[in-house]
């Protein structure tokens, strides 16, 4: 399950980064 967890975390980080970029514009 660790692999799925890692994938989930990386996807979450990408989402947060995208949100931050949109908010900062």
KABELLIN-V29695 format. One record per residue. N is the residue number from 1. RES is the residue in three letters. D_CENTER is the distance of its C-alpha to the mean C-alpha in Angstrom with 1 decimal. Layout:
# KABELLIN-V29695
N|RES|D_CENTER, N|RES|D_CENTER
This chain:
# KABELLIN-V29695
1|UNK|18.2, 2|UNK|16.5, 3|UNK|15.2, 4|UNK|13.7, 5|UNK|12.1, 6|UNK|10.7, 7|UNK|9.4, 8|UNK|7.9, 9|UNK|6.3, 10|UNK|5.1, 11|UNK|3.9, 12|UNK|2.6, 13|UNK|2.1, 14|UNK|2.9, 15|UNK|3.8, 16|UNK|4.9, 17|UNK|6.4, 18|UNK|7.9, 19|UNK|9.2, 20|UNK|10.6, 21|UNK|12.3, 22|UNK|13.8, 23|UNK|15.0, 24|UNK|16.6, 25|UNK|18.5
